[in-house]
Amino acid sequence: MSVPIAFMASETEVAQAALGRLVARYGSVAPEAAGVIVALGGDGFMLTTLHDTQGLGLPVYGMNCGTIGFLMNEYAEDGLQERLSSAVEEGINPLSMRATGTDGRIVTALAINEVSLLRAGPQAAKLRITVDGIERLEELVCDGALVCTPAGSTAYNYSAHGPILPIGTEVLALTAMAAFRPRRWRGALLPITATVRFDVLDPDKRPVMADADSRVSVRKVRTVEIRSEPGVRHRILFDPGHGLEERITREQFV
């Protein structure tokens, strides 16, 4: 039995051409009337689709029409309904960010991959790290730091030499970028229930920005609190044998 599909595509020429061919072949309905969403693009567009359709509770099946496709399946036009019916679902809980600016403004956002803090000036950032109300690091001098989910551990976190986290592990990774002091601090693995707080030390002289999935950015932050959000669950579909768990395992042997 076929399921009504809502196709969504990035603005790239390749994705738009694929959209035209697939809609002509399978038809397309509005997301509110669909049983599944098919996203055409790269990982960045997949994250955008997941965020934009969060309130619908629908599974999202990605097909790679971009340069990076860690969250995507291979692009193929034949047998799409069969692929959708046999796909394996992975559930991901995003991170919740609460950032307070130096002007007192509070910004909240959700991040599927990571919440990152980055220096916003020529001098290194100075951060104090508290976990569940307990000060764990009095002062981290660095270019930045991030907290990521298992799904996001192969993205920015991996580029910053953070650990890859298998899907299903109840942990978050806290990773520093270019840590100067403590010089050899490699970050930490934290339980998924942990609340991490960053206090920016000397925010006027050493300004810091906070970013959630490269979608919501807050400049000149004073504090940032990050925790997993169990009340939100994103549903991602993968072809059998090519799910996130297999991809993350394979990535560690590249």
Sine and cosine of phi, psi and omega as CSV:
sin_phi,cos_phi,sin_psi,cos_psi,sin_omega,cos_omega
0.00,0.00,0.79,-0.61,-0.04,-1.00
-0.98,0.21,0.49,-0.87,0.01,-1.00
-0.94,-0.34,0.66,-0.75,0.04,-1.00
-0.91,0.41,0.74,-0.68,-0.11,-0.99
-0.94,-0.35,0.68,-0.74,0.21,-0.98
-0.95,-0.30,0.92,-0.38,0.04,-1.00
-1.00,0.05,0.67,-0.74,0.09,-1.00
-0.72,-0.70,0.64,-0.77,-0.09,-1.00
-0.66,-0.75,0.51,-0.86,0.11,-0.99
-0.94,0.34,0.11,-0.99,-0.07,-1.00
-0.99,0.11,0.00,1.00,-0.02,-1.00
-0.92,0.38,0.42,-0.91,-0.02,-1.00
-0.88,0.48,-0.66,0.75,-0.02,-1.00
-0.89,0.45,-0.72,0.69,-0.03,-1.00
-0.92,0.39,-0.64,0.77,0.00,-1.00
-0.92,0.39,-0.61,0.79,0.06,-1.00
-0.91,0.42,-0.67,0.74,0.04,-1.00
-0.89,0.45,-0.64,0.77,0.02,-1.00
-0.85,0.52,-0.72,0.69,-0.01,-1.00
-0.87,0.48,-0.68,0.73,-0.01,-1.00
-0.92,0.38,-0.68,0.73,-0.06,-1.00
-0.94,0.33,-0.63,0.78,0.03,-1.00
-0.91,0.42,-0.65,0.76,0.03,-1.00
-0.89,0.46,-0.51,0.86,-0.07,-1.00
-1.00,0.03,-0.65,0.76,-0.14,-0.99
-0.92,-0.40,-0.20,0.98,-0.10,-1.00
0.98,0.22,0.22,-0.98,0.01,-1.00
-0.48,-0.87,0.60,-0.80,0.03,-1.00
-0.86,-0.51,0.20,-0.98,0.09,-1.00
-0.90,0.43,0.53,-0.85,0.00,-1.00
-0.79,0.61,-0.59,0.81,-0.03,-1.00
-0.92,0.40,-0.36,0.93,-0.01,-1.00
-0.97,-0.25,0.06,1.00,-0.11,-0.99
-1.00,-0.01,0.32,-0.95,0.15,-0.99
-0.98,-0.21,-0.28,0.96,0.01,-1.00
-0.40,-0.91,0.49,-0.87,0.08,-1.00
-0.94,-0.34,0.74,-0.67,0.08,-1.00
-0.94,-0.34,0.88,-0.47,-0.05,-1.00
-0.98,-0.21,0.77,-0.64,-0.03,-1.00
-0.92,-0.39,0.91,-0.42,-0.02,-1.00
0.32,-0.95,-0.52,-0.86,0.06,-1.00
-0.94,-0.35,-0.20,-0.98,-0.04,-1.00
-0.88,0.47,-0.61,0.80,0.02,-1.00
-0.87,0.49,-0.67,0.74,0.02,-1.00
-0.94,0.34,-0.55,0.84,0.06,-1.00
-0.88,0.48,-0.70,0.72,0.03,-1.00
-0.88,0.48,-0.68,0.73,0.03,-1.00
-0.87,0.49,-0.69,0.72,0.00,-1.00
-0.89,0.45,-0.69,0.72,0.01,-1.00
-0.88,0.48,-0.69,0.72,0.03,-1.00
-0.90,0.43,-0.72,0.70,-0.10,-0.99
-0.93,0.36,-0.46,0.89,-0.05,-1.00
-0.95,-0.30,0.26,0.97,-0.09,-1.00
-0.81,0.58,-0.65,0.76,-0.07,-1.00
-0.95,0.31,-0.22,0.98,-0.04,-1.00
-1.00,0.09,-0.40,0.92,0.00,-1.00
0.94,0.33,0.32,0.95,-0.06,-1.00
-1.00,0.00,0.50,-0.86,0.13,-0.99
-0.95,0.31,0.53,-0.85,0.00,-1.00
-0.87,-0.50,0.79,-0.61,0.02,-1.00
-0.92,-0.38,0.89,-0.45,-0.04,-1.00
-0.99,-0.13,0.61,-0.79,0.15,-0.99
-0.84,-0.55,0.76,-0.65,-0.18,-0.98
-0.96,0.27,0.90,-0.43,0.14,-0.99
-0.82,-0.58,0.35,0.94,-0.03,-1.00
-0.83,-0.55,-0.30,-0.95,-0.03,-1.00
-1.00,0.00,-0.50,0.87,0.00,-1.00
-0.86,-0.51,0.73,-0.68,-0.06,-1.00
-0.66,-0.75,0.67,0.74,-0.04,-1.00
-0.89,0.46,-0.57,0.82,0.00,-1.00
-1.00,-0.05,0.07,1.00,-0.14,-0.99
-0.93,-0.38,0.36,-0.93,0.16,-0.99
-1.00,-0.07,0.26,-0.97,0.04,-1.00
-0.90,0.43,0.57,-0.82,0.01,-1.00
-0.98,0.20,0.78,-0.63,0.10,-0.99
-0.38,-0.93,0.66,-0.75,-0.06,-1.00
-1.00,-0.04,-0.39,0.92,-0.03,-1.00
-0.99,0.15,0.58,-0.82,0.16,-0.99
0.89,0.45,0.54,0.84,-0.07,-1.00
-0.90,0.43,-0.68,0.73,0.00,-1.00
-0.88,0.48,-0.62,0.79,0.03,-1.00
-0.92,0.40,-0.63,0.78,0.03,-1.00
-0.91,0.42,-0.64,0.77,0.00,-1.00
-0.91,0.41,-0.64,0.77,-0.04,-1.00
-0.94,0.34,-0.44,0.90,-0.02,-1.00
-0.98,-0.18,0.01,1.00,-0.07,-1.00
-0.92,0.39,0.46,-0.89,0.02,-1.00
-0.98,-0.22,0.72,-0.70,-0.05,-1.00
-1.00,-0.09,0.71,-0.71,0.14,-0.99
-0.90,-0.43,0.67,-0.74,0.04,-1.00
-0.96,-0.29,0.69,-0.72,-0.03,-1.00
-0.76,-0.65,0.77,-0.64,0.13,-0.99
-0.99,-0.11,0.77,-0.64,-0.01,-1.00
-0.98,0.18,0.11,-0.99,0.14,-0.99
-1.00,-0.06,0.53,-0.85,0.10,-0.99
-0.96,-0.27,0.79,-0.61,0.03,-1.00
-0.93,-0.37,0.72,-0.69,0.14,-0.99
-0.80,-0.60,0.96,-0.27,-0.07,-1.00
-0.94,-0.33,0.75,-0.66,0.04,-1.00
-0.94,-0.35,0.84,-0.55,-0.02,-1.00
-0.99,0.16,0.21,-0.98,0.04,-1.00
-0.91,0.41,-0.32,0.95,0.05,-1.00
-1.00,-0.01,0.07,1.00,0.02,-1.00
1.00,0.00,-0.13,0.99,0.00,-1.00
-0.93,0.36,0.66,-0.75,-0.01,-1.00
-0.93,-0.37,0.77,-0.63,0.02,-1.00
-0.83,-0.56,0.76,-0.65,0.07,-1.00
-0.90,-0.43,0.50,-0.87,0.00,-1.00
-0.32,-0.95,0.31,-0.95,0.09,-1.00
-0.94,-0.34,0.55,-0.83,-0.01,-1.00
-0.71,-0.71,0.81,-0.58,0.02,-1.00
-0.99,0.16,-0.59,0.81,-0.01,-1.00
-1.00,-0.06,-0.91,0.42,-0.09,-1.00
-0.36,-0.93,0.36,-0.93,0.24,-0.97
-0.93,-0.38,0.81,-0.58,-0.05,-1.00
-0.84,-0.54,0.53,-0.85,0.14,-0.99
-0.91,-0.42,0.74,-0.67,-0.08,-1.00
-0.72,-0.70,0.63,-0.78,0.06,-1.00
-0.88,0.47,0.62,-0.79,-0.05,-1.00
-0.89,-0.45,0.37,0.93,0.01,-1.00
-0.49,-0.87,-0.08,-1.00,-0.07,-1.00
-0.95,0.30,-0.35,0.93,-0.04,-1.00
-0.99,-0.12,0.46,-0.89,0.02,-1.00
-0.88,0.48,0.49,-0.87,0.07,-1.00
-0.98,0.22,0.48,-0.88,0.14,-0.99
-0.85,-0.52,0.88,-0.47,-0.10,-0.99
-0.83,-0.55,0.61,-0.79,0.20,-0.98
-0.97,-0.26,0.71,-0.70,-0.08,-1.00
-0.91,-0.41,0.81,-0.58,0.04,-1.00
-0.85,-0.53,0.70,-0.71,0.02,-1.00
-0.84,-0.54,0.87,-0.49,-0.02,-1.00
0.79,0.62,0.67,0.74,0.07,-1.00
0.99,0.13,-0.02,1.00,-0.01,-1.00
-0.95,-0.33,0.82,-0.57,0.03,-1.00
-0.93,0.38,0.84,-0.54,-0.03,-1.00
-0.96,-0.29,-0.46,0.89,0.02,-1.00
-0.59,-0.81,0.91,-0.41,-0.09,-1.00
-0.91,0.42,-0.64,0.77,-0.01,-1.00
-0.45,-0.90,0.86,-0.51,0.11,-0.99
-0.92,-0.38,0.89,-0.47,0.05,-1.00
-0.99,-0.17,0.86,-0.51,-0.19,-0.98
-0.28,-0.96,0.11,-0.99,0.16,-0.99
-0.99,0.17,-0.37,0.93,0.02,-1.00
0.18,-0.98,-0.01,-1.00,0.04,-1.00
-0.45,-0.89,0.37,-0.93,0.00,-1.00
-0.57,-0.82,0.38,-0.93,0.18,-0.98
-0.86,-0.52,0.77,-0.64,-0.06,-1.00
-0.77,-0.64,0.37,-0.93,0.11,-0.99
-1.00,0.08,0.21,-0.98,0.12,-0.99
-0.83,0.56,-0.64,0.77,0.01,-1.00
-0.89,0.45,-0.55,0.83,-0.02,-1.00
-1.00,0.00,0.00,1.00,-0.09,-1.00
-0.93,0.36,-0.32,0.95,0.03,-1.00
-0.99,-0.10,0.08,1.00,-0.02,-1.00
-0.99,-0.14,-0.83,-0.55,-0.05,-1.00
-0.83,0.56,-0.63,0.77,0.01,-1.00
-0.83,0.56,-0.69,0.73,-0.02,-1.00
-0.92,0.40,-0.63,0.78,0.04,-1.00
-0.90,0.43,-0.48,0.88,0.02,-1.00
-1.00,0.02,0.23,0.97,0.03,-1.00
0.93,0.37,0.48,0.87,0.11,-0.99
-0.99,0.13,0.20,-0.98,-0.05,-1.00
-0.97,0.23,0.50,-0.86,0.14,-0.99
-1.00,0.06,0.76,-0.65,-0.06,-1.00
-0.95,-0.32,0.85,-0.53,0.06,-1.00
-0.89,0.46,0.60,-0.80,0.07,-1.00
-0.88,0.47,0.66,-0.75,-0.01,-1.00
0.99,-0.16,-0.29,0.96,0.06,-1.00
-0.96,0.27,0.69,-0.72,-0.06,-1.00
-1.00,0.02,0.81,0.59,-0.03,-1.00
-0.68,-0.73,0.36,-0.93,0.14,-0.99
-0.87,-0.50,0.45,-0.89,0.05,-1.00
-0.96,-0.29,0.72,-0.69,0.12,-0.99
-0.93,-0.37,0.89,-0.45,-0.14,-0.99
-0.78,-0.63,0.67,-0.74,0.05,-1.00
-0.99,-0.11,0.51,-0.86,0.11,-0.99
-0.96,-0.29,0.86,-0.52,0.05,-1.00
0.78,0.63,0.82,0.57,0.01,-1.00
-0.91,0.42,0.79,-0.61,0.04,-1.00
-0.99,-0.14,-0.63,0.78,0.05,-1.00
-0.50,-0.87,0.81,-0.59,-0.10,1.00
-0.87,0.49,0.74,-0.68,-0.21,-0.98
-0.88,0.47,-0.60,0.80,-0.07,-1.00
-0.95,-0.31,0.37,0.93,0.01,-1.00
-0.94,0.34,0.83,-0.56,-0.11,-0.99
-0.98,-0.22,0.11,0.99,-0.01,-1.00
0.99,-0.12,-0.26,-0.96,-0.09,-1.00
-0.45,-0.90,0.45,-0.89,0.18,-0.98
-0.98,-0.22,0.76,-0.65,-0.10,-1.00
-0.81,-0.58,0.51,-0.86,0.07,-1.00
-0.88,0.47,0.51,-0.86,-0.08,-1.00
-0.90,0.43,-0.28,0.96,0.02,-1.00
-1.00,0.08,-0.08,1.00,-0.10,-0.99
-0.95,0.31,0.54,-0.84,0.18,-0.98
-0.94,-0.34,0.86,-0.51,-0.03,-1.00
-0.97,-0.24,0.74,-0.67,0.04,-1.00
-0.85,-0.53,0.77,-0.64,0.13,-0.99
-0.95,-0.31,0.80,-0.60,0.17,-0.99
-0.96,-0.29,0.80,-0.59,0.01,-1.00
-1.00,0.09,0.88,-0.48,0.00,-1.00
-1.00,0.05,0.76,-0.65,-0.01,-1.00
0.85,0.53,0.84,0.54,-0.10,-1.00
-0.91,0.41,-0.37,0.93,0.02,-1.00
-0.97,0.25,-0.69,0.73,0.00,-1.00
-0.98,0.18,-0.56,0.83,-0.05,-1.00
-0.82,-0.57,0.96,0.28,-0.08,-1.00
-0.92,0.40,0.53,-0.85,-0.04,-1.00
-0.73,-0.68,0.62,-0.79,0.11,-0.99
-0.93,-0.37,0.46,-0.89,0.06,-1.00
-0.90,-0.44,0.59,-0.81,-0.08,-1.00
-0.64,-0.77,0.72,-0.70,0.05,-1.00
-0.92,-0.39,0.96,-0.29,0.05,-1.00
0.83,0.56,0.45,0.89,-0.03,-1.00
0.85,0.52,0.38,0.92,0.00,-1.00
-0.92,-0.38,-0.63,0.77,0.00,-1.00
-0.83,-0.56,0.88,-0.47,0.00,-1.00
-0.87,-0.50,0.64,-0.77,0.00,-1.00
-0.79,-0.61,0.86,-0.50,0.00,-1.00
-1.00,0.00,0.43,-0.90,0.07,-1.00
0.80,0.59,0.87,0.50,0.03,-1.00
-1.00,0.06,0.46,-0.89,0.08,-1.00
-0.96,-0.26,-0.67,0.74,0.05,-1.00
-0.65,-0.76,0.48,-0.88,0.08,-1.00
-0.65,-0.76,0.81,-0.58,0.08,-1.00
-0.93,-0.36,0.69,-0.72,-0.08,-1.00
-0.72,-0.69,0.71,-0.71,0.08,-1.00
-0.47,-0.88,0.34,-0.94,0.11,-0.99
-0.95,0.30,0.56,-0.83,-0.02,-1.00
-0.94,-0.34,1.00,-0.07,-0.07,-1.00
-0.94,0.35,-0.28,0.96,-0.03,-1.00
-0.98,0.20,-0.13,0.99,0.01,-1.00
-0.85,-0.52,0.76,-0.65,0.00,-1.00
-0.72,-0.69,0.87,-0.49,0.07,-1.00
-1.00,-0.02,0.67,-0.74,-0.03,-1.00
-0.94,-0.33,0.88,-0.48,-0.02,-1.00
-0.86,-0.50,0.72,-0.70,-0.02,-1.00
-0.97,-0.23,0.67,-0.74,0.03,-1.00
-0.75,-0.66,0.50,-0.86,0.13,-0.99
-0.89,0.46,0.57,-0.82,0.00,-1.00
-0.81,0.59,0.73,-0.69,0.01,-1.00
0.99,0.12,0.00,1.00,-0.03,-1.00
-0.76,-0.65,0.48,0.88,-0.01,-1.00
-0.97,0.25,0.03,-1.00,-0.04,-1.00
-0.87,0.49,-0.63,0.78,-0.03,-1.00
-0.87,0.49,-0.72,0.70,0.02,-1.00
-0.91,0.41,-0.65,0.76,-0.03,-1.00
-0.91,0.42,-0.66,0.75,0.00,-1.00
-0.92,0.38,-0.65,0.76,0.06,-1.00
-0.89,0.46,-0.71,0.70,-0.01,-1.00
-0.89,0.46,-0.60,0.80,-0.04,-1.00
-0.88,0.47,-0.48,0.88,-0.04,-1.00
-0.97,0.23,-0.15,0.99,0.00,-1.00
-0.92,-0.39,0.16,0.99,0.04,-1.00
-0.95,0.30,0.00,0.00,0.00,0.00
